[in-house]
Amino acid sequence: MLNNPLYIQKIIHPDFIEYFKEKWADLIKGVIPKAYEYKIIDPQGNERWIFQSNLGIYDNHNNIIAIEGLCRNITKQRQAEETSRVNAERYSSIFNNAKVSLWEEDTTDVTKTLDNLKFEGIRDLGKYISENPDFVPKLIQSIKVIDVNSESVNLFGAETKEELINSVQHVFLPESIEPVINWLISIFNGESIFEAENVYRNLQGKRIYTLMNVFTIYKSNRAILSFMDITDRKQTEKKLQANEKKYRQIFENILTPYFEISLEGILLDISPSVERHLKYKREELIGESILNLYSKPDQRDLFVKKLLKDGELFDEEILIKDKDGSILNALFCVKYVRDDQKIIGSMLDMTERKQAEKALQKAHNELEMKVEERTEDYKKAKEEAERANILKSEFLANMSHELRTPMHGILSYSRFGIDKVDKANKETNLNYFKKIRIAGERLMGLLNDLLDLSELEAGKEVHKMESANIWQLINHTTSEMETIRKEKNLKITVEDPSISTKIVCDEYKIVQVIGNLLSNAMKFTLEDRHITITFNSGELQFGQRSSDKEMISALTVSVKDEGVGIPKNELKSVFDKFIQSSITKSGAGGTGLGLAICKEIIQAHNGKIWAENNPEGGSTFSFMLPYEQNAE
């Protein structure tokens, strides 16, 4: 039958006909193959895998007289092997080509250790770990990494898989342990899936934050771990938290009320400074209608209509009522935030200014009417009033410009970005963001100066007094300003002190003074010129009373520039708030707060600060601080 070609063609799978004929020919020749596999087609037309083993039967002369064969259907076995092979290929493809970091770990020792604890009667693994602090570090050592994919190699900064696998213990930080403990607890409790954020370090020592997912396969003592790099997100979150903290500090301490209002006119939030202006506590206003504050409620509809049309309003004057019913002249700067459907802005109380303007106008009219009757004393009083008016106007103009210019930039470029978000290219949008950031940093610098000066003048600033080396602080500050120095090709010489430069002070605040004086010197010194910093010893009067005669040792630091100098009659006034030298204020910009802050800081350290002109040109700013700070 097997010699019948039609039979073979009918039952043997076409792919195996020649193979089967070869084996059968060997049998006829007396060469008996012990076992082989081939495919057949059963009467129903299905393919089947056959395993055939043969045994020869011999006579007394060792001649083969018969062949005994055993055929076994191994189709399911071959199908299972094929399925296993396909699954293995799929797993390997997914594992190696995944766009996230994947690890495969052997958890045999971990599982065995946890099972032993259960056998010993341990039910609370967390409590056990807290009582045995060496348990987890030792258990981590027993975890074996079997394989990692290429994304893992990249994430952890390795050159090859083998390098990462052999260095896996080095990626753990002390703070990496807590999530690992929680994973062990989840395994102990029979959970197969675990997720947590964790922090590691790559092989170069850089911290990387990850979202870790673990799938534990108990039967095979394996765990598949995935790590998603969330370092950028974490850094962004930290920046957002820092910005939020800074915003809340400004919000809580800003002198003029800042507010948020719904389109329905409900106050959503308002800064605490509202109490100083309107005599309301902020809790009394939040959730209430803004109409309650309008002296003329019909102004509100016109105001909102104009705002919704233009998107923002500047210097909009409105009459409002305080808690006692008094009418205030308020200047509003507001913006309509379309995405949030709310209105944000600030209010400047102009009541005193209006009253001052009326008083000045009245005084002016009276002076005109009585010009012939003026006395010398009255003339001096008029001059003082005019001087006060000039100073007030300069202050308001300066502050209005310094606040409004960056705010206008922020609002303008953000509006450009919003209007062109779907049209502009990436480079254009990036340019808008850079300009917004520059304007924001300028505004933040001004607000920080205002807050610093406010806290210093109010005596709220707490100084952290500790030993510091002024010479080292100056060298560090000059190195930080190296870029500015190079722009003007300036030479800065910090003379080696022949005296001790170690004093007790608030290091952060004194660095602020040094930075301000050095920044001014660099700003006003012409290109290719020289700045010199020297140290001298001196004495200061101990105590604040005129009757105090005791003198104490002090250190004098001088910053000498080759700039334009300062008019003699302005050497003291340059340290006043919002005052700038008449020589420098038109060209150099600024608000006139830097030296005022320096003066407050030095006086808070029981020291003194002054300015003088150099005979050869330029000026020298000096400050003197006691070596020790004595609490009075």
C-alpha positions as CSV (number, residue, x, y, z in Angstrom):
1,M,0.0,0.0,0.0
2,L,2.8,2.4,0.9
3,N,4.4,1.5,-2.5
4,N,1.3,2.9,-4.1
5,P,2.0,6.5,-5.3
6,L,-1.7,7.4,-5.3
7,Y,-2.0,6.4,-1.6
8,I,1.1,8.4,-0.7
9,Q,-0.2,11.4,-2.6
10,K,-3.6,11.1,-1.0
11,I,-2.6,10.9,2.6
12,I,0.9,12.5,2.9
13,H,1.0,16.3,2.9
14,P,2.4,17.6,-0.4
15,D,5.3,19.3,1.4
16,F,6.4,16.0,2.9
17,I,5.9,13.5,0.0
18,E,9.5,13.4,-1.1
19,Y,10.7,13.4,2.5
20,F,8.4,10.4,3.3
21,K,9.5,8.5,0.1
22,E,13.2,8.9,1.2
23,K,12.4,7.5,4.7
24,W,10.4,4.6,3.1
25,A,13.2,3.8,0.7
26,D,15.6,3.6,3.6
27,L,13.3,1.1,5.3
28,I,13.3,-1.1,2.2
29,K,17.1,-1.0,2.0
30,G,17.2,-2.1,5.6
31,V,18.2,1.3,7.0
32,I,15.7,1.9,9.8
33,P,15.2,5.5,10.9
34,K,14.3,5.5,14.6
35,A,12.0,8.5,14.6
36,Y,10.8,11.3,12.4
37,E,8.0,13.8,12.0
38,Y,5.8,14.7,9.0
39,K,2.4,16.0,8.1
40,I,-0.6,14.1,6.7
41,I,-4.1,15.0,5.4
42,D,-6.9,13.1,7.2
43,P,-10.1,12.0,5.5
44,Q,-11.8,15.3,6.5
45,G,-9.1,17.3,4.8
46,N,-7.4,18.5,8.0
47,E,-3.6,18.7,8.4
48,R,-2.1,16.6,11.1
49,W,1.4,16.3,12.5
50,I,2.6,12.7,12.9
51,F,5.4,11.5,15.1
52,Q,6.6,8.0,13.9
53,S,9.1,5.7,15.6
54,N,10.3,2.4,14.1
55,L,11.7,-0.8,15.5
56,G,13.3,-3.6,13.3
57,I,12.6,-7.3,14.0
58,Y,15.4,-9.6,13.1
59,D,15.9,-13.4,12.7
60,N,18.6,-15.6,14.3
61,H,21.0,-14.6,11.5
62,N,20.4,-10.9,12.2
63,N,18.4,-10.4,9.1
64,I,15.5,-8.0,9.2
65,I,12.3,-9.9,8.8
66,A,9.7,-7.2,9.9
67,I,9.4,-3.5,10.9
68,E,7.2,-2.5,13.8
69,G,6.1,1.2,13.6
70,L,4.3,3.5,16.1
71,C,2.6,6.6,14.9
72,R,1.4,9.3,17.3
73,N,-0.7,12.5,16.5
74,I,1.4,15.5,17.8
75,T,-0.7,18.2,16.1
76,K,-1.7,19.9,19.3
77,Q,1.9,19.8,20.6
78,R,3.2,21.4,17.4
79,Q,0.4,24.0,17.4
80,A,1.2,24.9,21.0
81,E,4.9,25.2,20.1
82,E,4.0,27.4,17.2
83,T,1.8,29.6,19.4
84,S,4.5,29.8,22.0
85,R,7.0,30.8,19.3
86,V,4.7,33.5,17.9
87,N,4.0,34.8,21.3
88,A,7.7,34.9,22.2
89,E,8.4,36.8,18.9
90,R,5.5,39.3,19.7
91,Y,6.7,39.8,23.2
92,S,10.3,40.3,22.0
93,S,9.1,42.8,19.4
94,I,7.0,44.8,21.8
95,F,9.6,44.7,24.5
96,N,12.5,45.8,22.3
97,N,10.6,48.4,20.2
98,A,8.5,50.0,22.9
99,K,8.9,53.8,23.2
100,V,9.1,53.6,27.0
101,S,11.7,52.0,29.2
102,L,11.0,48.4,30.0
103,W,12.8,46.0,32.4
104,E,12.2,42.3,33.0
105,E,13.2,41.1,36.5
106,D,13.5,37.7,38.1
107,T,11.7,38.0,41.4
108,T,12.3,34.4,42.6
109,D,14.3,35.4,45.7
110,V,11.8,38.2,46.4
111,T,8.8,36.0,46.2
112,K,10.5,33.3,48.3
113,T,11.5,35.8,51.0
114,L,8.0,37.2,51.2
115,D,6.5,33.7,51.3
116,N,8.8,32.8,54.2
117,L,7.6,35.9,56.1
118,K,4.0,34.8,55.6
119,F,4.9,31.3,56.8
120,E,6.5,32.9,59.9
121,G,3.2,34.6,60.7
122,I,4.0,38.2,59.4
123,R,0.8,39.9,58.4
124,D,1.8,43.5,58.2
125,L,4.8,43.9,55.9
126,G,4.9,47.7,56.3
127,K,5.3,47.4,60.1
128,Y,7.9,44.6,59.7
129,I,9.9,46.8,57.3
130,S,9.8,49.8,59.7
131,E,11.1,47.5,62.5
132,N,13.8,46.0,60.2
133,P,15.4,48.9,58.2
134,D,18.0,46.7,56.6
135,F,15.4,44.3,55.1
136,V,14.6,46.3,52.0
137,P,18.1,47.2,50.9
138,K,19.2,43.6,51.2
139,L,16.1,42.4,49.3
140,I,16.8,44.9,46.5
141,Q,20.2,43.3,46.1
142,S,18.5,40.0,45.4
143,I,16.4,41.4,42.5
144,K,17.9,40.2,39.2
145,V,17.4,42.2,36.0
146,I,17.1,39.7,33.1
147,D,16.6,42.1,30.2
148,V,16.2,45.8,29.4
149,N,15.2,47.5,26.1
150,S,17.0,50.2,24.2
151,E,14.8,53.0,25.7
152,S,16.0,51.9,29.1
153,V,19.6,52.1,27.9
154,N,18.9,55.7,26.7
155,L,17.0,56.8,29.8
156,F,19.6,55.6,32.3
157,G,22.6,56.8,30.2
158,A,24.2,53.5,29.5
159,E,26.2,52.4,26.5
160,T,24.8,48.9,26.3
161,K,22.2,46.7,27.9
162,E,24.9,44.8,29.7
163,E,26.3,47.9,31.2
164,L,22.9,48.9,32.6
165,I,22.1,45.4,33.9
166,N,25.4,45.2,35.7
167,S,25.1,48.7,37.1
168,V,21.4,48.6,38.1
169,Q,22.2,48.9,41.9
170,H,23.8,52.3,41.2
171,V,20.5,53.9,39.9
172,F,18.9,53.9,43.3
173,L,18.8,57.0,45.5
174,P,17.7,57.0,49.2
175,E,14.4,58.5,48.1
176,S,13.9,55.7,45.6
177,I,13.3,53.2,48.4
178,E,9.8,54.3,49.5
179,P,8.0,53.4,46.2
180,V,9.9,50.1,46.2
181,I,8.6,49.4,49.7
182,N,5.1,50.0,48.5
183,W,5.6,47.7,45.6
184,L,6.8,44.9,47.9
185,I,3.8,45.5,50.1
186,S,1.5,45.1,47.0
187,I,3.2,41.8,46.1
188,F,2.9,40.7,49.7
189,N,-0.8,41.5,49.6
190,G,-1.3,39.5,46.4
191,E,-1.6,42.4,44.0
192,S,-0.1,42.0,40.5
193,I,-0.3,45.6,39.2
194,F,1.5,48.5,40.9
195,E,2.0,52.2,39.8
196,A,4.0,55.0,41.5
197,E,6.2,57.9,40.8
198,N,9.9,57.4,41.6
199,V,13.2,59.2,41.3
200,Y,16.5,57.5,40.2
201,R,19.8,58.7,38.9
202,N,21.3,57.7,35.6
203,L,24.8,56.3,35.3
204,Q,26.1,59.9,34.9
205,G,24.6,60.8,38.3
206,K,21.7,63.0,36.9
207,R,18.4,62.7,38.7
208,I,15.5,61.4,36.6
209,Y,11.9,61.3,37.7
210,T,9.8,58.5,36.4
211,L,6.3,57.1,36.4
212,M,6.9,53.4,37.3
213,N,4.4,50.6,36.4
214,V,5.0,47.1,37.6
215,F,3.2,43.9,36.4
216,T,4.2,41.0,38.6
217,I,3.7,37.4,37.2
218,Y,3.7,35.1,40.3
219,K,3.7,31.8,38.5
220,S,6.9,32.5,36.5
221,N,8.5,34.6,39.2
222,R,8.9,37.5,36.8
223,A,8.0,41.2,36.9
224,I,7.7,43.6,33.9
225,L,8.6,47.2,34.8
226,S,8.0,50.2,32.7
227,F,9.5,53.7,33.3
228,M,8.1,56.8,31.7
229,D,10.4,59.8,32.0
230,I,8.5,62.6,33.7
231,T,11.6,64.7,34.6
232,D,10.5,67.7,32.4
233,R,7.0,67.5,34.0
234,K,8.4,67.5,37.5
235,Q,10.7,70.5,36.8
236,T,7.7,72.3,35.2
237,E,5.7,71.6,38.3
238,K,8.4,72.9,40.6
239,K,8.6,76.1,38.5
240,L,4.8,76.5,38.6
241,Q,4.9,76.0,42.3
242,A,7.6,78.6,42.7
243,N,5.7,81.0,40.4
244,E,2.5,80.4,42.3
245,K,4.3,81.1,45.6
246,K,5.8,84.3,44.2
247,Y,2.4,85.3,42.8
248,R,0.7,84.7,46.1
249,Q,3.4,86.7,47.9
250,I,2.9,89.6,45.5
251,F,-0.9,89.2,45.7
252,E,-0.9,89.2,49.5
253,N,1.5,92.2,49.8
254,I,0.8,94.4,46.9
255,L,-0.2,97.9,48.0
256,T,-2.9,98.5,45.4
257,P,-5.9,96.1,45.3
258,Y,-5.8,93.4,42.7
259,F,-9.1,91.6,41.8
260,E,-10.8,89.0,39.7
261,I,-14.5,89.4,38.7
262,S,-16.9,87.2,36.8
263,L,-18.8,88.6,33.8
264,E,-21.9,88.7,36.0
265,G,-20.1,91.2,38.3
266,I,-19.3,88.8,41.2
267,L,-16.0,89.4,43.0
268,L,-14.1,86.0,42.7
269,D,-11.0,87.2,44.6
270,I,-9.3,90.4,45.8
271,S,-6.0,91.1,47.5
272,P,-5.9,91.9,51.3
273,S,-4.8,95.5,50.6
274,V,-8.5,96.3,49.9
275,E,-9.0,96.8,53.6
276,R,-6.6,99.7,53.7
277,H,-8.4,101.4,50.8
278,L,-12.1,100.5,51.1
279,K,-12.1,99.4,54.8
280,Y,-13.7,96.1,53.9
281,K,-12.1,92.8,54.8
282,R,-11.6,90.7,51.7
283,E,-13.9,88.0,53.1
284,E,-16.7,90.5,53.1
285,L,-16.4,91.2,49.4
286,I,-15.6,87.8,47.9
287,G,-18.9,86.4,46.4
288,E,-20.6,89.8,46.5
289,S,-21.7,92.0,43.5
290,I,-19.3,94.7,42.4
291,L,-22.3,97.0,42.0
292,N,-22.3,97.5,45.7
293,L,-19.0,99.4,45.3
294,Y,-20.1,101.7,42.4
295,S,-21.1,105.2,43.4
296,K,-23.0,105.4,40.1
297,P,-24.2,101.8,39.2
298,D,-25.0,102.8,35.6
299,Q,-21.2,103.3,35.1
300,R,-20.7,99.5,35.4
301,D,-22.7,98.7,32.2
302,L,-20.8,101.2,30.2
303,F,-17.5,100.0,31.7
304,V,-18.2,96.3,30.9
305,K,-19.5,97.1,27.4
306,K,-16.3,99.0,26.6
307,L,-14.1,96.3,28.1
308,L,-15.7,93.4,26.2
309,K,-15.3,95.4,23.0
310,D,-11.6,96.5,23.5
311,G,-10.4,93.5,25.6
312,E,-8.5,95.8,28.0
313,L,-8.8,99.2,29.6
314,F,-6.1,101.5,31.1
315,D,-6.5,104.4,33.5
316,E,-10.3,104.1,33.6
317,E,-11.5,106.5,36.3
318,I,-14.6,105.4,38.3
319,L,-16.2,106.7,41.5
320,I,-16.6,104.0,44.1
321,K,-17.8,103.8,47.8
322,D,-15.9,102.5,50.8
323,K,-17.5,100.7,53.7
324,D,-18.3,104.0,55.4
325,G,-20.0,105.4,52.3
326,S,-17.2,107.8,51.4
327,I,-16.6,108.5,47.7
328,L,-13.2,107.5,46.3
329,N,-11.7,108.4,43.0
330,A,-10.3,105.1,41.7
331,L,-8.2,104.5,38.6
332,F,-8.7,101.0,37.0
333,C,-6.5,98.9,34.7
334,V,-8.3,95.8,33.6
335,K,-8.2,92.9,31.1
336,Y,-10.9,90.6,29.9
337,V,-9.6,87.0,30.0
338,R,-11.8,85.3,27.4
339,D,-10.6,81.7,28.1
340,D,-11.6,81.9,31.7
341,Q,-14.6,84.2,31.1
342,K,-13.5,86.7,33.8
343,I,-12.1,90.1,34.3
344,I,-8.8,90.8,36.1
345,G,-7.2,94.1,37.0
346,S,-6.0,96.5,39.7
347,M,-7.3,99.6,41.3
348,L,-5.3,102.7,42.3
349,D,-6.9,105.0,44.8
350,M,-6.5,108.5,43.4
351,T,-8.5,110.3,46.1
352,E,-5.6,111.8,47.9
353,R,-4.0,112.8,44.6
354,K,-7.2,114.4,43.5
355,Q,-7.5,116.2,46.8
356,A,-3.9,117.3,46.5
357,E,-4.4,118.5,43.0
358,K,-7.4,120.6,44.1
359,A,-5.5,121.9,47.1
360,L,-2.6,122.9,44.9
361,Q,-4.8,124.5,42.4
362,K,-6.6,126.5,45.1
363,A,-3.2,127.5,46.6
364,H,-2.0,128.5,43.1
365,N,-5.2,130.7,42.6
366,E,-4.8,132.3,46.0
367,L,-1.1,133.0,45.3
368,E,-2.0,134.6,42.0
369,M,-4.6,136.8,43.7
370,K,-2.3,137.9,46.5
371,V,0.9,138.0,44.5
372,E,1.5,141.6,45.5
373,E,1.0,140.8,49.2
374,R,3.3,137.8,49.3
375,T,6.0,137.9,52.0
376,E,9.3,136.1,51.8
377,D,8.0,133.4,54.1
378,Y,5.0,132.8,51.9
379,K,7.3,132.7,48.8
380,K,9.3,130.0,50.5
381,A,6.2,128.1,51.4
382,K,5.1,128.3,47.7
383,E,8.4,127.1,46.5
384,E,8.2,124.1,48.9
385,A,4.7,123.3,47.7
386,E,5.9,123.5,44.0
387,R,8.9,121.3,44.9
388,A,6.6,118.8,46.6
389,N,4.4,118.8,43.5
390,I,7.4,118.2,41.2
391,L,8.7,115.4,43.3
392,K,5.2,113.9,43.5
393,S,4.7,114.2,39.7
394,E,8.1,112.8,39.0
395,F,7.4,109.8,41.3
396,L,4.0,109.1,39.8
397,A,5.3,109.5,36.3
398,N,8.3,107.3,37.0
399,M,6.3,104.6,38.7
400,S,3.5,104.8,36.2
401,H,6.0,104.4,33.3
402,E,8.0,101.6,35.0
403,L,4.8,99.6,35.9
404,R,2.8,100.3,32.7
405,T,5.6,99.7,30.1
406,P,6.3,96.0,31.0
407,M,2.6,95.4,31.7
408,H,1.7,96.9,28.3
409,G,4.3,94.7,26.7
410,I,3.0,91.6,28.4
411,L,-0.6,92.3,27.4
412,S,0.3,93.4,23.8
413,Y,2.5,90.4,23.0
414,S,0.1,88.0,24.7
415,R,-2.7,89.4,22.6
416,F,-0.6,89.1,19.4
417,G,0.2,85.5,20.4
418,I,-3.6,84.7,21.0
419,D,-4.6,86.4,17.7
420,K,-2.0,84.6,15.7
421,V,-1.8,81.3,17.5
422,D,-3.1,79.4,14.4
423,K,-1.2,81.5,11.9
424,A,2.2,82.3,13.2
425,N,5.1,79.9,13.0
426,K,7.0,78.5,16.0
427,E,9.8,81.1,15.8
428,T,7.3,84.0,15.8
429,N,5.4,82.6,18.8
430,L,8.7,82.0,20.6
431,N,9.7,85.6,20.0
432,Y,6.4,86.8,21.6
433,F,7.0,84.5,24.6
434,K,10.6,85.9,25.0
435,K,9.3,89.5,24.9
436,I,6.6,88.6,27.4
437,R,9.2,87.0,29.7
438,I,11.6,90.0,29.5
439,A,8.7,92.4,30.3
440,G,7.6,90.1,33.1
441,E,11.1,89.9,34.6
442,R,11.4,93.7,34.5
443,L,8.1,94.1,36.2
444,M,8.9,91.4,38.7
445,G,12.3,93.1,39.5
446,L,10.5,96.4,40.2
447,L,7.9,94.7,42.4
448,N,10.6,92.8,44.3
449,D,12.4,96.1,44.9
450,L,9.2,97.7,46.1
451,L,8.5,94.8,48.4
452,D,12.0,94.7,49.8
453,L,12.0,98.5,50.4
454,S,8.5,98.3,52.0
455,E,9.6,95.5,54.4
456,L,12.9,97.2,55.3
457,E,11.2,100.5,56.1
458,A,8.5,98.8,58.1
459,G,11.1,96.9,60.1
460,K,9.5,93.6,59.1
461,E,12.6,92.2,57.5
462,V,14.2,89.5,59.6
463,H,18.0,89.4,59.2
464,K,19.9,86.1,59.5
465,M,23.2,87.2,61.2
466,E,26.1,84.9,60.8
467,S,29.9,85.1,60.1
468,A,30.7,85.9,56.4
469,N,33.9,86.9,54.5
470,I,33.1,90.1,52.5
471,W,36.1,89.7,50.3
472,Q,34.9,86.2,49.2
473,L,31.3,87.6,48.7
474,I,32.7,90.4,46.4
475,N,34.8,88.0,44.3
476,H,31.8,85.7,43.9
477,T,29.6,88.6,42.9
478,T,32.1,89.9,40.3
479,S,32.4,86.5,38.7
480,E,28.6,86.3,38.4
481,M,28.6,89.7,36.5
482,E,31.4,88.6,34.2
483,T,29.2,88.8,31.1
484,I,28.2,92.4,31.8
485,R,31.9,93.3,32.4
486,K,33.0,91.8,29.1
487,E,30.3,93.7,27.1
488,K,32.0,97.0,28.0
489,N,35.5,95.6,28.3
490,L,35.8,96.8,31.8
491,K,38.6,95.9,34.2
492,I,37.6,95.1,37.8
493,T,40.3,95.0,40.4
494,V,39.5,93.6,43.9
495,E,42.5,94.5,46.0
496,D,43.8,91.8,48.4
497,P,42.9,93.0,51.9
498,S,45.6,93.6,54.4
499,I,43.0,93.4,57.2
500,S,40.3,90.9,58.3
501,T,37.2,91.0,56.1
502,K,35.2,88.6,58.2
503,I,32.1,90.2,59.8
504,V,28.8,89.2,61.2
505,C,26.0,90.1,58.8
506,D,23.0,88.8,56.8
507,E,25.0,87.4,53.9
508,Y,22.1,87.5,51.4
509,K,21.4,91.2,52.1
510,I,25.0,92.3,52.0
511,V,25.4,90.5,48.6
512,Q,22.4,92.5,47.4
513,V,24.2,95.7,48.4
514,I,27.5,94.7,46.8
515,G,25.6,93.6,43.6
516,N,23.8,97.0,43.4
517,L,26.9,99.1,43.9
518,L,28.9,97.0,41.4
519,S,26.0,97.1,38.9
520,N,25.8,100.9,39.1
521,A,29.6,101.2,38.7
522,M,29.5,99.0,35.6
523,K,26.5,100.8,34.2
524,F,28.0,104.3,34.5
525,T,31.6,103.6,33.8
526,L,32.6,104.2,30.2
527,E,34.0,101.3,28.0
528,D,37.6,100.1,28.5
529,R,37.7,101.9,31.9
530,H,38.6,100.6,35.4
531,I,36.6,99.7,38.6
532,T,38.5,99.2,41.9
533,I,37.2,97.7,45.1
534,T,39.2,98.3,48.3
535,F,39.1,97.5,52.0
536,N,39.9,99.7,55.0
537,S,39.5,99.5,58.7
538,G,37.5,102.2,60.6
539,E,35.4,102.9,63.6
540,L,31.6,103.3,64.1
541,Q,29.7,105.0,66.9
542,F,28.1,102.3,69.1
543,G,24.4,102.9,69.6
544,Q,21.7,105.1,68.0
545,R,21.5,107.9,70.6
546,S,23.5,111.1,70.2
547,S,24.8,110.6,73.7
548,D,26.4,107.3,72.8
549,K,30.2,107.9,72.6
550,E,31.6,104.4,72.5
551,M,33.3,103.5,69.2
552,I,33.6,99.9,67.8
553,S,35.8,98.5,65.1
554,A,34.4,98.4,61.6
555,L,35.2,97.4,58.0
556,T,35.0,99.9,55.1
557,V,34.3,98.6,51.6
558,S,34.7,101.1,48.7
559,V,33.7,100.7,45.0
560,K,35.5,103.3,42.8
561,D,34.4,103.8,39.2
562,E,35.5,106.0,36.3
563,G,32.1,107.1,35.3
564,V,30.3,110.5,35.0
565,G,30.3,111.3,38.7
566,I,27.5,112.8,40.8
567,P,26.7,116.5,41.3
568,K,28.0,117.6,44.7
569,N,24.5,118.7,45.9
570,E,23.1,115.2,45.1
571,L,25.7,113.0,47.0
572,K,23.2,112.5,49.8
573,S,19.9,112.6,47.9
574,V,20.8,109.7,45.6
575,F,20.1,107.4,48.6
576,D,16.5,108.6,48.8
577,K,13.6,106.6,47.4
578,F,12.8,107.2,43.7
579,I,15.7,109.6,43.3
580,Q,18.3,109.4,40.6
581,S,21.3,111.6,39.8
582,S,20.3,114.3,37.3
583,I,23.4,113.3,35.2
584,T,22.4,109.6,34.9
585,K,18.6,109.4,35.1
586,S,17.8,110.4,31.5
587,G,20.1,107.9,29.9
588,A,20.4,104.9,32.2
589,G,16.8,104.2,33.2
590,G,15.7,102.6,36.5
591,T,13.4,103.5,39.3
592,G,15.7,105.0,41.9
593,L,15.1,102.2,44.4
594,G,18.4,100.4,44.4
595,L,20.5,102.8,46.5
596,A,17.5,103.4,48.8
597,I,17.4,99.6,49.5
598,C,21.1,99.6,50.1
599,K,20.8,102.4,52.6
600,E,18.1,100.6,54.5
601,I,20.1,97.3,54.6
602,I,23.3,99.0,55.8
603,Q,21.4,101.0,58.5
604,A,19.7,97.8,59.6
605,H,23.3,96.4,60.2
606,N,24.2,99.4,62.3
607,G,26.4,100.7,59.6
608,K,26.6,103.7,57.2
609,I,26.8,104.3,53.5
610,W,27.9,107.3,51.5
611,A,29.1,108.6,48.1
612,E,31.9,110.9,47.0
613,N,33.4,112.2,43.8
614,N,36.9,111.2,42.8
615,P,39.3,114.1,42.0
616,E,40.3,112.5,38.7
617,G,36.6,111.8,37.7
618,G,34.0,109.2,38.5
619,S,32.7,108.5,42.0
620,T,33.2,106.1,44.9
621,F,30.5,104.5,46.9
622,S,31.5,103.2,50.3
623,F,29.8,101.4,53.2
624,M,31.1,100.7,56.7
625,L,29.9,97.8,58.8
626,P,30.8,96.7,62.4
627,Y,32.7,93.4,62.7
628,E,30.2,92.3,65.3
629,Q,26.4,92.8,65.7
630,N,25.3,93.7,69.2
631,A,21.6,93.3,70.0
632,E,20.2,96.4,71.8
